Amino acid sequence: MILQASLILVLVFAVLLAVGIPIAISIAIASLSTVLLVLPLDIAVFTSAQKMVASLDSFSLIAVPFFILSGIIMNNGGIAAKLVDFSKLMTGRVPGSLAHTNIVGNGLFGSISSSAIAASTAIGGVMVPLQEKEGYDRKFAAAVNIASAPTGMVVPPSTAFIIFSLISGGTSIAALFMGGYVIGVLWALAIMIVSYVIAKKRKYPITAKQANVSAKKVILEAIPSLLLIFIIIGGILTGVFTAIEASAICVVYSFLLAFVFYRSMTLKQLPKVMAQAVEMTGVIMLLIAASSMMSFAMAFTGIPGALSNLVLSISDNPIIILLVMNLILLLIGTVMDVAPAILIFTPIFLPIAESIGIDPVHFGIFFILNLCVGTITPPVGTGLFVGSSVGKLKVEEVLKPLLPFYAAIFVLLLVVTYVPSISLFLPNLLGL
């Protein structure tokens, strides 16, 4: 029964995706097909619809559309150029300074927009041609942009952590945010070290200091954008507002920044921005509803328990179990977006992690880190394809330059997985 249900779920889902059916619809149809093994059609449809509606009846989900709207306003508000100038100032006259600027810019913009794709396009679209103009190899520049694009996805405010908190049964969002800060910084540093070594070896030119650029002006123009991160996290940590309330404050602040302070947007653009936010929110909400249906189908047919027993039967050694989980999650991340992967696989892997004594915050961080790495990993990582397109290169052309960056990222992934204190020391220090 469990084997039959698993085969139907996987095969129907895979076939629907292969023929181009949207992922949420594929999940729903595959789930309903599985439930029909044990329930008649009318009851299966009624129960599935009930589960889908109930999954959206959550106060925590209010944060998702607000953070999405804030990110879109920032993305359309010309913030990228100011963050690029600030990043140039930070990286100074270090070998590979333009590559470091790309990395820092991706981290800052990605954290504000909560999107690796937005960061790769907005920052990489500026930095890759600039690096080529200064004598950098275009393939190297594209590889730097691709490898650093997902850093912002683990730096708060991150919708991935909000979704994980909801699905995991209330894991502290503040603790996940603080742990994500540490991991995001380490990821950026790992890419910067590799970039420094390559730039030194290839003797890439150091960017000359621009005489007419005022450091004070650059900092003053960037500070308002950067303050968003500190206002949100500071408010949550001090108890001034919750993570859900922070999402609304994020929208108000972004609006004032783009429409009043920078004046980079006009009210005529607002309907388009709102439409984009509604569209993205609708996609995510449909994914959440469909994924809850899949979770119900799997639980009803006993699939999670069987998968858990299968993983635990491989070994009773936590090191081996974590390695197996990492490999599976990396594979999932290469073929599925982060949000649906969190929704579908958290109920499967979290109980396994808890059974071997893994803290939910630690699990959430390396779980999402795996999925983020998967977005830039072959064969079909979306970040890999978008980054290649931004660099105007074929995917196969950037794979070799990406190898040293992959090595650094995978080492980081293993260290984060097997050293819980890296993820937990800041949340524990702050009493979260």
Backbone torsions as a table, in degrees:
resi	resn	phi	psi	omega
1	MET	NA	-49.9	-179.2
2	ILE	-65.1	-42.0	179.2
3	LEU	-63.7	-42.2	179.4
4	GLN	-64.0	-43.7	178.7
5	ALA	-62.7	-41.9	-179.6
6	SER	-63.1	-43.8	-179.6
7	LEU	-63.7	-44.1	179.7
8	ILE	-63.0	-45.8	-178.7
9	LEU	-59.9	-49.7	-176.2
10	VAL	-70.1	-46.2	-175.7
11	LEU	-67.4	-45.1	179.4
12	VAL	-63.2	-43.8	179.1
13	PHE	-60.9	-46.4	-177.7
14	ALA	-65.6	-42.8	-179.0
15	VAL	-64.7	-44.1	-179.7
16	LEU	-63.1	-41.5	177.1
17	LEU	-64.2	-40.3	-177.4
18	ALA	-63.4	-32.0	-179.3
19	VAL	-91.3	5.1	172.8
20	GLY	92.6	15.5	176.5
21	ILE	-73.8	135.8	178.5
22	PRO	-53.2	147.2	-171.1
23	ILE	-61.7	-39.0	-179.5
24	ALA	-64.2	-42.8	178.4
25	ILE	-65.6	-39.3	178.7
26	SER	-62.1	-43.4	178.9
27	ILE	-61.5	-45.9	-177.1
28	ALA	-63.9	-46.4	-178.7
29	ILE	-66.1	-43.3	178.7
30	ALA	-62.4	-40.1	179.9
31	SER	-66.0	-45.5	179.6
32	LEU	-63.0	-40.1	177.8
33	SER	-59.9	-37.1	-180.0
34	THR	-71.5	-43.3	-180.0
35	VAL	-63.0	-31.8	-179.3
36	LEU	-63.9	-13.6	175.8
37	LEU	-65.6	-29.8	-172.8
38	VAL	-121.5	-11.1	-178.6
39	LEU	-130.3	148.4	173.5
40	PRO	-66.5	160.7	-172.3
41	LEU	-56.1	-48.1	-175.2
42	ASP	-64.3	-42.1	179.6
43	ILE	-70.0	-38.9	-179.8
44	ALA	-61.9	-44.7	-179.4
45	VAL	-66.7	-44.6	-179.2
46	PHE	-63.0	-47.0	-178.1
47	THR	-65.2	-41.9	-179.7
48	SER	-64.1	-43.9	178.5
49	ALA	-62.2	-39.6	178.9
50	GLN	-62.9	-41.8	178.9
51	LYS	-65.4	-39.1	-179.3
52	MET	-64.0	-45.0	179.8
53	VAL	-66.4	-43.1	-178.3
54	ALA	-63.4	-32.8	-177.8
55	SER	-66.5	-24.4	-179.3
56	LEU	-92.1	-5.7	-179.6
57	ASP	-86.6	65.5	-176.8
58	SER	-137.3	128.2	179.9
59	PHE	-62.5	-32.9	-178.0
60	SER	-62.2	-28.4	-177.3
61	LEU	-69.5	-13.6	178.1
62	ILE	-60.2	-29.9	-178.1
63	ALA	-65.8	-29.6	-173.8
64	VAL	-62.2	-55.8	-179.9
65	PRO	-62.1	-32.4	179.4
66	PHE	-67.4	-45.5	178.9
67	PHE	-65.6	-35.8	177.3
68	ILE	-63.2	-47.1	179.8
69	LEU	-61.4	-42.3	178.6
70	SER	-60.7	-44.3	179.8
71	GLY	-63.0	-39.4	179.8
72	ILE	-67.3	-41.7	177.3
73	ILE	-60.4	-45.5	179.0
74	MET	-63.3	-40.4	-177.3
75	ASN	-66.3	-34.4	-178.9
76	ASN	-92.8	-3.3	-173.2
77	GLY	-97.1	15.5	177.0
78	GLY	69.9	24.6	-178.3
79	ILE	-74.1	-29.3	-174.2
80	ALA	-56.7	-45.6	-177.1
81	ALA	-61.5	-38.8	-179.7
82	LYS	-69.3	-35.9	178.3
83	LEU	-72.7	-32.6	175.4
84	VAL	-63.8	-45.9	178.5
85	ASP	-61.7	-40.5	178.5
86	PHE	-65.9	-39.9	179.7
87	SER	-65.4	-38.2	176.3
88	LYS	-60.0	-40.5	-179.6
89	LEU	-64.8	-38.8	-178.3
90	MET	-69.7	-42.2	-174.8
91	THR	-77.4	-21.6	172.9
92	GLY	59.1	-143.2	-176.5
93	ARG	-103.7	51.8	177.9
94	VAL	-92.3	142.5	176.0
95	PRO	-52.5	129.9	-176.1
96	GLY	77.6	28.2	-172.9
97	SER	-58.6	-37.2	179.7
98	LEU	-68.6	-34.7	176.0
99	ALA	-65.4	-42.4	178.0
100	HIS	-64.0	-35.7	177.1
101	THR	-61.5	-42.8	177.9
102	ASN	-60.3	-43.0	-177.6
103	ILE	-66.2	-49.7	179.9
104	VAL	-63.1	-42.6	179.3
105	GLY	-61.2	-42.6	178.1
106	ASN	-62.0	-42.0	179.7
107	GLY	-64.4	-45.0	-178.2
108	LEU	-68.8	-47.8	-177.4
109	PHE	-70.8	-36.6	178.8
110	GLY	-63.8	-37.2	179.8
111	SER	-69.2	-34.0	179.9
112	ILE	-75.4	-40.9	-176.2
113	SER	-91.5	-13.0	-177.4
114	SER	58.0	32.4	-177.9
115	SER	-145.8	122.2	176.3
116	ALA	-69.3	-35.2	-179.7
117	ILE	-65.4	-43.8	178.7
118	ALA	-62.1	-42.6	-180.0
119	ALA	-64.8	-46.2	-179.0
120	SER	-60.5	-38.4	-177.6
121	THR	-77.7	-48.7	-174.8
122	ALA	-70.2	-48.8	-177.8
123	ILE	-81.1	-48.0	-179.4
124	GLY	-63.1	-34.8	178.9
125	GLY	-61.5	-27.1	177.3
126	VAL	-89.1	-44.2	-169.0
127	MET	-80.8	-34.8	-178.1
128	VAL	-63.2	-50.5	176.7
129	PRO	-62.5	-35.4	179.9
130	LEU	-66.0	-40.9	178.4
131	GLN	-64.5	-42.0	178.7
132	GLU	-62.2	-41.0	179.4
133	LYS	-61.9	-33.4	-178.5
134	GLU	-87.1	4.1	175.5
135	GLY	104.4	2.2	176.2
136	TYR	-75.6	149.0	173.9
137	ASP	-68.9	131.1	-175.9
138	ARG	-62.5	-35.3	179.8
139	LYS	-65.9	-40.8	176.8
140	PHE	-63.4	-44.4	-179.4
141	ALA	-61.3	-42.8	179.1
142	ALA	-65.8	-38.6	179.8
143	ALA	-64.4	-41.2	177.3
144	VAL	-60.9	-44.2	-179.3
145	ASN	-63.7	-43.6	-179.7
146	ILE	-65.5	-47.1	-175.2
147	ALA	-65.7	-29.6	-176.5
148	SER	-97.5	-12.3	-175.7
149	ALA	-57.5	-40.8	-176.2
150	PRO	-77.2	-3.9	-176.7
151	THR	-58.2	-37.4	-179.6
152	GLY	-66.4	-17.9	-179.2
153	MET	-72.9	-20.1	178.6
154	VAL	-106.0	-2.2	176.4
155	VAL	-98.4	126.7	-176.2
156	PRO	-67.1	157.4	1.0
157	PRO	-79.0	119.3	-175.3
158	SER	-112.7	122.5	178.7
159	THR	-66.6	-25.4	178.8
160	ALA	-61.0	-42.5	179.7
161	PHE	-68.8	-34.4	178.4
162	ILE	-64.7	-44.7	179.2
163	ILE	-64.5	-42.4	179.3
164	PHE	-62.1	-42.6	179.2
165	SER	-58.2	-42.6	-180.0
166	LEU	-64.3	-48.5	-175.0
167	ILE	-72.2	-30.9	-176.9
168	SER	-82.1	-1.2	176.7
169	GLY	93.0	23.2	173.6
170	GLY	104.6	25.7	173.3
171	THR	-56.8	137.9	-175.0
172	SER	-55.5	118.9	178.0
173	ILE	-65.6	-39.9	179.9
174	ALA	-61.7	-41.8	179.1
175	ALA	-65.5	-41.5	177.6
176	LEU	-63.4	-41.6	178.4
177	PHE	-59.8	-47.1	-177.6
178	MET	-66.2	-41.7	176.1
179	GLY	-63.7	-37.2	179.0
180	GLY	-63.8	-35.3	175.9
181	TYR	-55.6	-48.9	-177.2
182	VAL	-61.9	-46.6	-177.0
183	ILE	-66.2	-40.5	178.8
184	GLY	-61.1	-42.5	178.8
185	VAL	-65.4	-42.7	179.5
186	LEU	-63.9	-39.9	177.9
187	TRP	-60.9	-48.6	-179.8
188	ALA	-61.2	-42.2	179.4
189	LEU	-63.7	-39.7	179.4
190	ALA	-61.7	-43.4	179.0
191	ILE	-67.6	-36.8	-179.5
192	MET	-66.9	-38.2	178.7
193	ILE	-63.1	-46.5	178.8
194	VAL	-62.3	-43.3	179.6
195	SER	-62.3	-40.9	179.4
196	TYR	-61.3	-46.3	-178.5
197	VAL	-62.6	-45.9	-179.0
198	ILE	-66.4	-43.8	-179.6
199	ALA	-62.7	-39.6	178.9
200	LYS	-65.2	-43.2	-178.3
201	LYS	-66.6	-40.4	-177.0
202	ARG	-89.3	-3.7	178.5
203	LYS	57.2	46.9	176.5
204	TYR	-66.2	143.8	-176.3
205	PRO	-66.1	145.6	175.5
206	ILE	-87.4	133.2	-177.1
207	THR	-62.3	128.8	179.3
208	ALA	-69.4	145.7	178.9
209	LYS	-69.8	130.5	-179.0
210	GLN	-83.4	119.1	-173.2
211	ALA	-66.7	-33.6	-173.5
212	ASN	-90.1	2.5	-177.8
213	VAL	-95.2	122.9	179.2
214	SER	-88.6	118.8	179.6
215	ALA	-60.5	-38.8	180.0
216	LYS	-61.9	-41.3	-179.5
217	LYS	-66.5	-42.8	179.7
218	VAL	-60.4	-45.0	-179.3
219	ILE	-65.2	-45.2	-178.9
220	LEU	-62.6	-35.6	179.6
221	GLU	-74.4	-28.7	-177.9
222	ALA	-86.5	-29.0	-175.2
223	ILE	-54.4	-45.2	-179.4
224	PRO	-58.0	-38.2	177.8
225	SER	-68.1	-44.2	-178.2
226	LEU	-67.7	-29.5	-179.8
227	LEU	-62.2	-25.2	179.7
228	LEU	-55.2	-45.1	-178.9
229	ILE	-61.8	-45.9	-176.1
230	PHE	-71.6	-34.4	177.9
231	ILE	-64.9	-45.7	-177.8
232	ILE	-64.9	-51.8	-177.2
233	ILE	-69.1	-41.6	179.3
234	GLY	-61.1	-42.4	179.3
235	GLY	-64.1	-39.2	179.6
236	ILE	-67.8	-45.2	-176.1
237	LEU	-68.0	-35.6	-178.4
238	THR	-85.1	-5.0	178.1
239	GLY	80.4	10.8	178.5
240	VAL	-65.5	-38.6	174.9
241	PHE	-150.0	162.4	179.1
242	THR	-85.8	174.1	178.9
243	ALA	-63.4	-34.8	179.0
244	ILE	-69.2	-44.6	176.9
245	GLU	-64.8	-32.7	179.3
246	ALA	-62.3	-33.3	-179.7
247	SER	-63.8	-39.7	178.1
248	ALA	-68.4	-40.7	177.1
249	ILE	-62.3	-36.7	178.5
250	CYS	-59.7	-41.4	179.1
251	VAL	-65.7	-47.1	-179.2
252	VAL	-60.3	-45.4	-179.0
253	TYR	-64.1	-45.0	179.5
254	SER	-61.2	-41.2	179.4
255	PHE	-61.5	-48.4	-179.8
256	LEU	-62.6	-37.4	-178.8
257	LEU	-65.6	-49.8	-174.6
258	ALA	-76.5	-36.4	-173.1
259	PHE	-96.2	-25.4	-174.5
260	VAL	-112.4	-53.8	-173.5
261	PHE	-73.7	-59.4	-179.1
262	TYR	-81.1	-26.1	-175.8
263	ARG	54.2	39.0	-179.7
264	SER	-91.4	-5.5	176.4
265	MET	-132.9	157.1	177.1
266	THR	-119.6	164.1	-179.1
267	LEU	-63.7	-23.5	177.8
268	LYS	-64.7	-25.6	-179.8
269	GLN	-83.0	-13.8	-174.2
270	LEU	-60.6	-44.4	178.7
271	PRO	-57.8	-38.9	179.0
272	LYS	-66.2	-42.1	178.5
273	VAL	-62.8	-44.4	178.9
274	MET	-63.3	-39.4	179.0
275	ALA	-63.7	-41.0	177.7
276	GLN	-62.8	-41.5	180.0
277	ALA	-65.0	-42.5	178.9
278	VAL	-62.8	-43.1	-179.1
279	GLU	-62.8	-47.5	-179.6
280	MET	-66.1	-39.4	178.2
281	THR	-64.2	-42.3	178.2
282	GLY	-59.9	-41.3	179.3
283	VAL	-62.3	-46.9	-178.2
284	ILE	-66.4	-42.4	-179.9
285	MET	-64.7	-39.2	176.9
286	LEU	-65.2	-38.1	176.5
287	LEU	-62.7	-43.1	179.4
288	ILE	-62.4	-45.0	-179.6
289	ALA	-63.9	-45.5	-179.6
290	ALA	-66.3	-38.4	179.9
291	SER	-67.5	-34.4	176.1
292	SER	-65.5	-33.4	175.8
293	MET	-65.5	-40.7	177.7
294	MET	-67.1	-41.0	177.8
295	SER	-59.8	-41.3	177.5
296	PHE	-63.2	-45.0	-179.7
297	ALA	-61.0	-42.5	-179.6
298	MET	-68.0	-44.1	-179.5
299	ALA	-64.8	-39.7	-176.7
300	PHE	-67.7	-31.3	-179.5
301	THR	-98.4	0.8	174.9
302	GLY	80.8	17.4	-176.7
303	ILE	-67.2	-45.9	-179.4
304	PRO	-57.5	-42.4	179.2
305	GLY	-63.1	-40.0	179.4
306	ALA	-66.5	-42.0	178.0
307	LEU	-64.9	-40.6	178.1
308	SER	-61.2	-45.3	178.9
309	ASN	-64.3	-36.5	179.5
310	LEU	-64.2	-46.7	179.9
311	VAL	-64.3	-44.6	-178.5
312	LEU	-69.3	-23.4	179.6
313	SER	-77.0	-18.7	179.0
314	ILE	-65.4	-41.2	179.2
315	SER	-166.0	154.5	173.0
316	ASP	-100.4	8.1	178.3
317	ASN	-85.6	119.2	-179.2
318	PRO	-55.6	-32.9	-179.6
319	ILE	-63.0	-44.5	179.8
320	ILE	-68.0	-42.1	-179.3
321	ILE	-61.3	-45.0	179.1
322	LEU	-64.6	-36.9	178.3
323	LEU	-64.5	-43.2	178.3
324	VAL	-62.6	-44.1	178.5
325	MET	-61.5	-41.8	178.6
326	ASN	-60.7	-44.9	-178.6
327	LEU	-63.3	-43.3	179.6
328	ILE	-64.5	-44.6	-178.2
329	LEU	-65.9	-37.1	176.4
330	LEU	-62.0	-42.9	178.6
331	LEU	-64.1	-41.4	178.1
332	ILE	-62.0	-42.7	-178.3
333	GLY	-64.0	-25.6	-180.0
334	THR	-76.4	-20.7	-175.1
335	VAL	-117.9	-5.5	-175.0
336	MET	-139.6	142.4	176.8
337	ASP	-63.7	158.8	-174.2
338	VAL	-61.7	-46.2	-175.1
339	ALA	-60.0	-53.9	178.9
340	PRO	-64.5	-32.4	178.2
341	ALA	-63.8	-41.3	176.8
342	ILE	-61.7	-45.1	-176.5
343	LEU	-64.7	-38.3	-175.2
344	ILE	-83.9	-42.3	-168.0
345	PHE	-99.2	-13.5	175.4
346	THR	-59.0	-47.2	179.7
347	PRO	-63.3	-19.1	179.7
348	ILE	-85.6	-48.9	-171.1
349	PHE	-89.5	-26.4	-179.7
350	LEU	-61.1	-44.9	177.0
351	PRO	-60.7	-35.2	177.2
352	ILE	-63.9	-46.2	-179.7
353	ALA	-61.8	-43.7	-179.7
354	GLU	-66.1	-30.9	-179.5
355	SER	-68.9	-21.3	177.4
356	ILE	-106.6	15.3	171.7
357	GLY	84.9	22.8	179.9
358	ILE	-85.1	131.1	177.5
359	ASP	-65.2	136.6	-179.0
360	PRO	-57.9	-35.4	178.8
361	VAL	-67.4	-45.7	177.6
362	HIS	-60.4	-45.1	179.1
363	PHE	-60.8	-46.3	-178.7
364	GLY	-58.7	-38.0	-177.4
365	ILE	-71.7	-47.2	-179.0
366	PHE	-76.5	-24.3	174.5
367	PHE	-63.1	-50.7	-179.7
368	ILE	-70.7	-34.9	176.6
369	LEU	-59.9	-42.9	176.6
370	ASN	-57.4	-47.6	-177.5
371	LEU	-65.4	-37.1	178.1
372	CYS	-66.0	-41.2	177.1
373	VAL	-63.1	-37.5	179.3
374	GLY	-60.8	-27.6	-178.4
375	THR	-68.7	-18.4	179.3
376	ILE	-114.1	16.2	-176.2
377	THR	-111.1	138.0	175.6
378	PRO	-60.6	157.7	11.3
379	PRO	-90.9	-24.5	-172.4
380	VAL	-131.4	29.0	178.5
381	GLY	-59.5	124.2	-175.2
382	THR	-62.3	-39.8	179.5
383	GLY	-62.6	-33.8	178.8
384	LEU	-65.5	-43.9	-178.7
385	PHE	-70.7	-42.1	179.5
386	VAL	-65.1	-44.8	179.4
387	GLY	-62.2	-38.0	177.2
388	SER	-65.7	-40.6	178.8
389	SER	-64.3	-41.5	178.2
390	VAL	-61.3	-38.5	179.2
391	GLY	-82.1	-0.7	-179.3
392	LYS	55.8	47.0	179.5
393	LEU	-132.9	159.6	172.6
394	LYS	-79.0	153.6	-178.3
395	VAL	-57.4	-43.4	-177.3
396	GLU	-64.0	-22.2	179.9
397	GLU	-75.2	-25.6	-177.5
398	VAL	-98.7	-7.3	-176.1
399	LEU	-65.7	-44.4	179.6
400	LYS	-64.6	-46.7	176.2
401	PRO	-62.1	-23.8	-179.3
402	LEU	-78.5	-18.2	-173.2
403	LEU	-54.6	-49.5	178.7
404	PRO	-62.9	-31.7	177.3
405	PHE	-70.7	-40.2	175.5
406	TYR	-58.6	-43.2	-179.1
407	ALA	-59.1	-46.2	179.9
408	ALA	-64.0	-41.5	-178.5
409	ILE	-67.4	-41.7	-179.5
410	PHE	-67.6	-35.5	175.0
411	VAL	-62.8	-45.1	177.3
412	LEU	-59.0	-43.5	-179.2
413	LEU	-59.8	-44.5	179.8
414	LEU	-66.6	-40.6	179.2
415	VAL	-63.9	-44.5	178.9
416	VAL	-63.3	-38.4	-179.2
417	THR	-66.3	-44.1	-171.5
418	TYR	-97.1	-5.3	177.2
419	VAL	-122.5	85.0	-175.3
420	PRO	-57.4	-29.6	-175.8
421	SER	-62.1	-25.2	178.8
422	ILE	-63.4	-43.3	-179.8
423	SER	-78.3	-28.8	-168.1
424	LEU	-102.7	-13.4	-171.6
425	PHE	-65.5	-40.1	-179.9
426	LEU	-70.3	-46.8	174.0
427	PRO	-57.7	-41.1	179.2
428	ASN	-67.6	-39.0	179.7
429	LEU	-61.6	-35.6	-178.4
430	LEU	-90.1	1.8	177.7
431	GLY	71.7	31.0	-176.9
432	LEU	-92.5	NA	NA
